[in-house]
Amino acid sequence: MEPNRPDRHGMWKADVQKKNFRPLTQTQLRKFGLTRDTAQHVNTLDELESSPPNIIICEGKRTFKFIQNYFKEQEIKKRVKYVMGLGVFQQLQHGGNNQKAKLLIPSSMQFKNMYRPYKGQNIDDSTILVFRTGGIGDLLFIQPNLIYLKEKYPTCTIKFACGPQYQPMVNNWDCVDEVLDLPFSLKHLLESEYHLLFEGVIERCKAAETTNAYNLFSTWLGLDLPDSLLIPKQEPEEELLQKCLKIVEEWGLTDKPKVIMQLRASSPIRTPRHNFWVKIIDELTDRGYNVILTDNPRQTENIDEFMGLTKNKDMVFNFCEHSESIAHSIALTKLVTATIATDSALSHIAASLDVPCFGIFGPFPGSIRLKTYPKAAWVDAKTDCSPCFIHSHKPCPKASVEGYSPCYDELIDTEDKLKDVINKFEELVND
């Protein structure tokens, strides 16, 4: 979809993938109740509470459509007010480019004046609106708290706003009553007694460098649940599970050990280079494990090309073309022996299905992501710059090869180290 070009119905379209948006001036930020210091980093959650979140209320100046992550067309309507992250507003206000025409304008209402944070209150017969702009892992960090709240306050209504690409997963959570697109209409904010927002909890708080994400999120809500309750839970859709069973059978893997792997995270700084994964896969297949690679369908050809680099090609399988949504990968994960992934969604999906997960970590230590999971193990890169705790969609500043973080290479830079990594994985599987 081309940005900022009228279609045959006169609707304006924008592409949320574009990154070349204009920075906002101090005057523009003040209209939202923000300043350039709003996104400052803090040491504790208490300090974060006094820092206004980078969430804004704006209004459609004209009707237009846009697509998030190639998944679903969404619509912003003229004169309707919406709640969204500041970054999304910057991408959309000019249709994802630097055209002068504005598609969005600030609302006279400021989010900080409408925000009613949930901090452990009784929510019987109340509506709580949950929203998070992060990815799959971030959403699963939230879910155990919602399970607890729904069990404790069965008459509450929980609305959950997230990107459409994640909704095939959230739609199946029993603890959620209604799933909304993000951005969402202001009316949902006004109709909810409480708002559950996690902006900055991981990205801007120093405590996230030493505290597991589940513990951090639960503390932020005033719940402080024990680790035994901080494990996400979900089940795959039966129809998709049967579809995946058939695929696994066609591959001849029904009764064979199989590992599903995710080679890249949502950010290049959390993604090892290709040669790293080739060594891992070759060692796994030498030991008799079949390897299934998953990603979105657009990566099918790239994964096919990557598979050509592996030694035991007949033991490596490409699931990308079958993974029409995250729900498909969830169904497949239910059927495997274990998962191996960098700091990314697959580990958390595995834990939610009670499947062993093995994590490979560089910029972040594994304990702050996987510590609460009973069937998890991980390895941490040990270099002079890791962990660096950089939250960014840009390449590692020390990267020299294709933008991938070099700290991962330290984990397997000798044959003995490589075998040690796979031995630790096998200890998890055989436990």
C-alpha positions as CSV (number, residue, x, y, z in Angstrom):
1,M,0.0,0.0,0.0
2,E,1.5,3.3,-1.0
3,P,1.5,6.0,1.7
4,N,-0.5,9.2,1.5
5,R,-2.1,8.6,-1.8
6,P,-5.9,8.8,-2.3
7,D,-7.6,5.6,-3.4
8,R,-10.6,5.4,-5.8
9,H,-12.9,6.2,-2.9
10,G,-11.0,9.3,-1.9
11,M,-9.7,7.7,1.3
12,W,-6.2,8.6,2.3
13,K,-3.8,5.7,3.0
14,A,-0.7,5.6,5.2
15,D,1.9,2.9,5.9
16,V,2.9,2.5,9.6
17,Q,6.1,0.8,8.5
18,K,7.7,4.1,7.4
19,K,10.3,5.4,9.8
20,N,11.3,8.8,8.2
21,F,8.9,10.9,10.2
22,R,9.5,14.4,11.5
23,P,10.5,15.0,15.2
24,L,7.9,17.0,17.1
25,T,8.7,20.5,18.3
26,Q,8.4,21.6,21.9
27,T,5.2,23.4,21.0
28,Q,3.7,20.3,19.4
29,L,4.7,18.2,22.4
30,R,3.1,20.6,24.9
31,K,-0.2,20.3,23.1
32,F,-0.1,16.6,24.2
33,G,1.0,17.5,27.7
34,L,4.5,16.2,27.0
35,T,8.0,17.6,26.9
36,R,11.3,16.4,25.5
37,D,12.1,15.2,28.9
38,T,9.0,13.0,29.2
39,A,10.8,9.9,27.8
40,Q,13.7,10.2,30.2
41,H,15.0,7.1,31.9
42,V,14.4,6.5,35.6
43,N,15.8,4.1,38.2
44,T,12.6,2.8,39.8
45,L,9.0,2.1,39.1
46,D,8.0,4.7,41.7
47,E,9.9,7.3,39.6
48,L,8.2,6.1,36.5
49,E,4.8,6.7,38.0
50,S,5.5,10.4,38.1
51,S,6.7,10.5,34.5
52,P,3.9,11.1,32.0
53,P,3.6,8.1,29.5
54,N,4.3,8.8,25.8
55,I,0.7,8.1,25.0
56,I,-1.4,10.8,23.3
57,I,-4.9,11.7,22.1
58,C,-5.3,13.0,18.6
59,E,-8.1,13.5,16.1
60,G,-8.4,12.5,12.4
61,K,-8.2,15.5,10.2
62,R,-9.5,13.4,7.4
63,T,-10.4,9.7,6.9
64,F,-7.5,7.5,5.9
65,K,-6.4,3.9,6.1
66,F,-3.1,2.3,7.1
67,I,-1.6,-1.1,7.7
68,Q,0.5,-2.3,10.7
69,N,3.2,-4.9,10.0
70,Y,1.6,-5.9,6.7
71,F,-1.2,-7.6,8.6
72,K,-4.5,-5.8,8.5
73,E,-5.9,-2.6,7.1
74,Q,-7.1,-0.1,9.8
75,E,-9.0,3.1,9.4
76,I,-8.8,6.5,11.1
77,K,-12.0,8.5,10.7
78,K,-12.3,12.2,10.3
79,R,-13.2,14.1,13.5
80,V,-12.9,10.9,15.7
81,K,-10.5,11.0,18.6
82,Y,-8.0,8.2,19.0
83,V,-5.5,7.0,21.7
84,M,-2.0,6.0,20.4
85,G,1.7,6.0,21.2
86,L,3.6,9.1,20.4
87,G,5.8,7.2,17.9
88,V,2.7,5.9,16.0
89,F,1.3,9.5,15.8
90,Q,4.6,10.7,14.3
91,Q,4.5,7.9,11.7
92,L,0.9,8.5,10.7
93,Q,0.4,12.3,11.0
94,H,1.8,12.8,7.5
95,G,0.9,9.4,6.1
96,G,4.3,7.9,6.9
97,N,6.3,10.5,5.0
98,N,7.2,14.1,5.0
99,Q,4.3,15.5,3.0
100,K,2.9,18.8,4.3
101,A,-0.7,17.5,4.5
102,K,-1.6,16.5,8.0
103,L,-3.8,13.4,8.6
104,L,-3.9,13.8,12.4
105,I,-4.0,16.7,14.7
106,P,-3.6,17.0,18.5
107,S,-6.9,16.8,20.5
108,S,-7.7,19.4,23.1
109,M,-7.8,16.4,25.6
110,Q,-4.5,15.3,27.1
111,F,-4.0,11.7,28.0
112,K,-2.4,12.5,31.3
113,N,-5.6,14.1,32.5
114,M,-7.7,11.1,31.4
115,Y,-5.4,8.4,32.7
116,R,-6.8,6.3,35.6
117,P,-4.0,3.8,36.3
118,Y,-4.8,0.4,37.8
119,K,-2.8,-0.3,41.0
120,G,-4.4,-3.3,42.6
121,Q,-7.9,-1.8,43.2
122,N,-11.0,-3.9,43.5
123,I,-12.5,-4.2,40.0
124,D,-15.7,-6.1,40.6
125,D,-18.3,-4.9,38.1
126,S,-15.7,-2.6,36.6
127,T,-14.1,-2.3,33.1
128,I,-10.3,-2.3,32.9
129,L,-8.7,-1.3,29.6
130,V,-5.3,-2.9,29.0
131,F,-3.0,-1.6,26.2
132,R,0.6,-2.3,25.2
133,T,2.4,-1.2,22.1
134,G,5.1,-4.0,22.4
135,G,5.4,-7.4,20.8
136,I,4.3,-10.9,21.7
137,G,6.6,-11.3,24.6
138,D,5.4,-8.1,26.1
139,L,1.8,-9.2,25.8
140,L,2.6,-12.6,27.5
141,F,4.3,-10.7,30.3
142,I,1.0,-9.1,31.1
143,Q,-1.3,-12.2,30.7
144,P,-0.7,-14.0,34.1
145,N,-1.9,-10.8,35.9
146,L,-5.1,-10.8,33.8
147,I,-5.7,-14.5,34.6
148,Y,-5.3,-13.6,38.3
149,L,-7.6,-10.6,38.1
150,K,-10.3,-12.5,36.2
151,E,-10.3,-15.3,38.8
152,K,-10.4,-12.9,41.7
153,Y,-12.9,-10.5,40.1
154,P,-15.1,-12.6,37.8
155,T,-17.6,-9.8,37.2
156,C,-15.0,-7.4,35.8
157,T,-14.7,-6.7,32.1
158,I,-11.2,-6.8,30.6
159,K,-10.6,-5.0,27.3
160,F,-7.2,-5.6,25.6
161,A,-5.9,-3.3,22.9
162,C,-2.9,-4.4,20.8
163,G,-1.6,-4.5,17.3
164,P,-3.8,-6.5,14.9
165,Q,-0.9,-8.9,14.2
166,Y,-1.0,-10.2,17.8
167,Q,-4.8,-10.5,18.0
168,P,-5.0,-14.1,16.7
169,M,-3.2,-15.0,20.0
170,V,-5.0,-12.7,22.4
171,N,-8.5,-13.6,21.0
172,N,-8.0,-17.1,22.5
173,W,-7.3,-15.8,26.1
174,D,-10.2,-16.6,28.4
175,C,-9.2,-13.8,30.7
176,V,-9.9,-11.2,28.0
177,D,-13.5,-10.1,27.2
178,E,-12.9,-7.9,24.2
179,V,-9.9,-7.3,21.9
180,L,-9.4,-3.9,20.4
181,D,-7.2,-2.5,17.6
182,L,-4.4,-0.3,18.7
183,P,-4.7,2.7,18.1
184,F,-8.2,2.7,19.5
185,S,-11.1,5.2,19.8
186,L,-11.1,7.5,22.8
187,K,-14.5,6.2,23.8
188,H,-12.9,3.0,25.1
189,L,-10.7,5.0,27.4
190,L,-13.7,7.1,28.7
191,E,-15.9,4.0,29.2
192,S,-13.3,2.2,31.4
193,E,-12.9,2.8,35.1
194,Y,-9.3,1.7,35.1
195,H,-6.4,1.8,32.6
196,L,-3.6,-0.7,32.6
197,L,-0.6,0.7,30.7
198,F,3.0,-0.5,30.6
199,E,4.7,2.2,28.6
200,G,8.3,2.6,29.8
201,V,8.2,-0.2,32.4
202,I,10.9,-2.1,30.5
203,E,12.2,0.5,28.1
204,R,12.8,3.4,30.5
205,C,13.2,1.9,33.9
206,K,16.7,0.9,35.2
207,A,15.0,-1.8,37.4
208,A,14.3,-3.8,34.2
209,E,18.1,-4.5,34.0
210,T,18.0,-6.7,37.1
211,T,14.3,-7.7,37.6
212,N,12.5,-10.3,35.6
213,A,9.9,-8.8,33.3
214,Y,7.0,-10.8,34.8
215,N,7.9,-9.6,38.3
216,L,8.3,-6.1,37.1
217,F,4.9,-6.0,35.3
218,S,3.2,-7.5,38.3
219,T,4.7,-5.0,40.7
220,W,3.7,-2.2,38.4
221,L,0.1,-3.3,38.8
222,G,0.3,-3.4,42.6
223,L,-0.2,-7.2,42.6
224,D,3.3,-8.6,43.2
225,L,2.3,-12.2,42.3
226,P,4.6,-15.0,43.2
227,D,6.7,-16.7,40.5
228,S,4.5,-19.7,40.5
229,L,1.6,-17.6,39.1
230,L,3.7,-15.6,36.7
231,I,3.6,-18.2,33.9
232,P,1.5,-17.5,30.8
233,K,-1.1,-20.1,29.8
234,Q,-2.8,-20.7,26.5
235,E,-3.9,-23.5,24.2
236,P,-3.7,-23.6,20.4
237,E,-6.9,-23.5,18.3
238,E,-8.0,-27.1,17.6
239,E,-8.4,-26.5,13.8
240,L,-4.9,-25.2,13.5
241,L,-3.5,-27.9,15.7
242,Q,-4.9,-30.5,13.4
243,K,-3.5,-28.7,10.4
244,C,0.0,-28.7,12.0
245,L,-0.3,-32.3,12.9
246,K,-0.9,-33.1,9.2
247,I,2.1,-31.0,8.2
248,V,4.3,-32.7,10.7
249,E,3.1,-36.1,9.5
250,E,3.8,-35.2,5.9
251,W,7.3,-34.2,6.9
252,G,7.7,-37.7,8.5
253,L,8.4,-36.2,11.9
254,T,5.4,-37.5,14.0
255,D,7.5,-39.6,16.4
256,K,10.9,-38.0,15.9
257,P,12.6,-35.4,18.1
258,K,12.0,-32.0,16.6
259,V,13.0,-28.5,17.6
260,I,11.3,-25.3,16.4
261,M,13.6,-22.3,16.1
262,Q,13.1,-18.6,15.6
263,L,16.3,-17.1,14.0
264,R,15.5,-13.4,14.5
265,A,14.0,-11.1,17.0
266,S,11.9,-8.0,16.2
267,S,15.1,-6.0,16.6
268,P,18.4,-6.6,14.8
269,I,20.3,-5.9,18.0
270,R,18.8,-9.1,19.5
271,T,19.5,-11.2,16.4
272,P,22.6,-13.4,15.8
273,R,24.1,-13.6,12.4
274,H,23.4,-16.5,10.0
275,N,26.6,-18.4,10.5
276,F,25.9,-18.6,14.2
277,W,22.6,-20.4,13.5
278,V,24.2,-22.7,10.9
279,K,26.6,-24.0,13.5
280,I,23.8,-24.5,16.1
281,I,21.6,-26.3,13.6
282,D,24.4,-28.5,12.3
283,E,25.2,-29.6,15.8
284,L,21.5,-30.3,16.6
285,T,21.0,-32.4,13.4
286,D,24.2,-34.3,13.9
287,R,22.7,-35.4,17.3
288,G,19.5,-36.5,15.6
289,Y,17.2,-33.5,16.1
290,N,15.0,-32.3,13.3
291,V,14.8,-28.6,13.1
292,I,11.7,-26.6,12.0
293,L,12.2,-22.9,11.2
294,T,9.3,-20.5,11.7
295,D,8.7,-16.9,10.7
296,N,6.1,-15.0,8.8
297,P,5.2,-16.1,5.2
298,R,7.2,-13.2,3.7
299,Q,10.4,-14.8,4.9
300,T,9.7,-18.2,3.1
301,E,12.3,-17.6,0.4
302,N,14.9,-16.2,2.8
303,I,14.6,-19.2,5.1
304,D,14.8,-21.6,2.0
305,E,18.0,-19.8,1.1
306,F,19.3,-20.1,4.6
307,M,18.5,-23.8,4.8
308,G,20.9,-24.3,1.9
309,L,23.8,-23.4,4.2
310,T,23.1,-26.2,6.6
311,K,24.9,-29.6,6.5
312,N,21.9,-32.0,7.0
313,K,19.4,-30.2,4.8
314,D,17.0,-33.2,4.9
315,M,16.5,-32.6,8.6
316,V,15.7,-28.9,8.4
317,F,12.1,-27.8,7.5
318,N,10.5,-24.4,6.6
319,F,7.2,-23.6,8.3
320,C,7.1,-20.0,7.1
321,E,4.6,-20.5,4.3
322,H,2.2,-22.2,6.7
323,S,2.5,-19.5,9.4
324,E,-0.3,-17.2,8.3
325,S,-0.6,-15.7,11.8
326,I,1.0,-16.1,15.2
327,A,-1.8,-18.6,16.1
328,H,-0.3,-21.1,13.5
329,S,3.2,-21.0,15.2
330,I,1.5,-21.5,18.6
331,A,-0.2,-24.6,17.3
332,L,3.1,-26.0,15.8
333,T,5.0,-25.2,19.0
334,K,2.5,-27.5,21.0
335,L,3.8,-30.4,18.9
336,V,7.6,-30.1,19.3
337,T,10.1,-31.5,21.7
338,A,11.5,-28.0,22.6
339,T,12.1,-24.6,21.2
340,I,15.4,-22.6,20.7
341,A,15.3,-18.9,20.1
342,T,17.1,-15.7,20.7
343,D,15.5,-13.1,23.0
344,S,12.2,-13.3,21.2
345,A,8.5,-14.4,21.2
346,L,9.0,-18.1,20.7
347,S,10.4,-18.8,24.1
348,H,7.4,-17.2,25.8
349,I,5.0,-19.0,23.5
350,A,6.7,-22.3,24.5
351,A,6.4,-21.6,28.2
352,S,2.7,-20.7,27.8
353,L,2.2,-24.2,26.3
354,D,4.3,-26.0,28.9
355,V,7.0,-26.9,26.2
356,P,10.7,-26.7,27.2
357,C,12.3,-23.5,25.9
358,F,16.0,-22.8,25.4
359,G,17.1,-19.1,25.1
360,I,20.1,-17.6,23.6
361,F,20.9,-14.1,25.0
362,G,23.3,-11.3,24.2
363,P,22.1,-7.7,24.8
364,F,19.9,-8.9,27.7
365,P,20.5,-11.6,30.3
366,G,18.2,-14.6,30.2
367,S,17.1,-14.4,33.8
368,I,15.2,-11.2,33.3
369,R,13.1,-13.0,30.7
370,L,12.9,-16.7,31.5
371,K,13.4,-17.0,35.2
372,T,9.8,-17.8,36.2
373,Y,9.4,-20.6,33.7
374,P,9.8,-24.2,35.1
375,K,10.9,-25.7,31.8
376,A,13.5,-23.1,30.7
377,A,17.3,-22.8,30.3
378,W,19.5,-20.3,28.6
379,V,23.0,-19.2,27.8
380,D,24.3,-15.6,28.2
381,A,27.0,-14.0,26.0
382,K,29.9,-12.8,28.1
383,T,31.7,-10.0,26.4
384,D,33.0,-6.6,27.5
385,C,29.8,-4.9,26.2
386,S,27.2,-7.5,27.1
387,P,24.6,-7.2,28.5
388,C,24.2,-3.7,27.1
389,F,20.4,-3.4,27.7
390,I,19.9,-1.4,24.5
391,H,16.2,-1.1,23.4
392,S,16.4,-0.2,19.8
393,H,15.2,-1.2,16.3
394,K,18.6,-0.2,15.0
395,P,21.6,-2.5,14.5
396,C,24.1,-3.0,17.3
397,P,26.5,-0.1,17.4
398,K,29.4,-2.6,17.5
399,A,28.1,-4.7,14.6
400,S,30.4,-5.2,11.6
401,V,28.5,-8.0,9.8
402,E,25.0,-7.3,8.4
403,G,24.1,-5.3,11.5
404,Y,23.8,-8.4,13.7
405,S,25.1,-8.3,17.3
406,P,28.6,-9.8,17.6
407,C,28.2,-10.7,21.3
408,Y,26.4,-13.9,20.3
409,D,29.4,-15.2,18.5
410,E,31.3,-15.5,21.8
411,L,28.9,-18.3,22.8
412,I,30.2,-20.7,20.1
413,D,33.5,-19.3,19.0
414,T,35.2,-22.7,19.7
415,E,34.0,-26.2,19.1
416,D,34.0,-27.0,22.8
417,K,31.7,-23.9,23.5
418,L,29.3,-25.0,20.8
419,K,29.0,-28.5,22.3
420,D,28.5,-27.0,25.7
421,V,25.6,-24.9,24.5
422,I,23.9,-28.0,22.9
423,N,24.7,-30.1,26.0
424,K,22.9,-27.6,28.1
425,F,19.9,-27.7,25.7
426,E,19.9,-31.5,25.9
427,E,19.9,-31.3,29.7
428,L,16.7,-29.3,29.6
429,V,15.1,-31.7,27.2
430,N,16.0,-34.8,29.1
431,D,15.2,-33.3,32.6
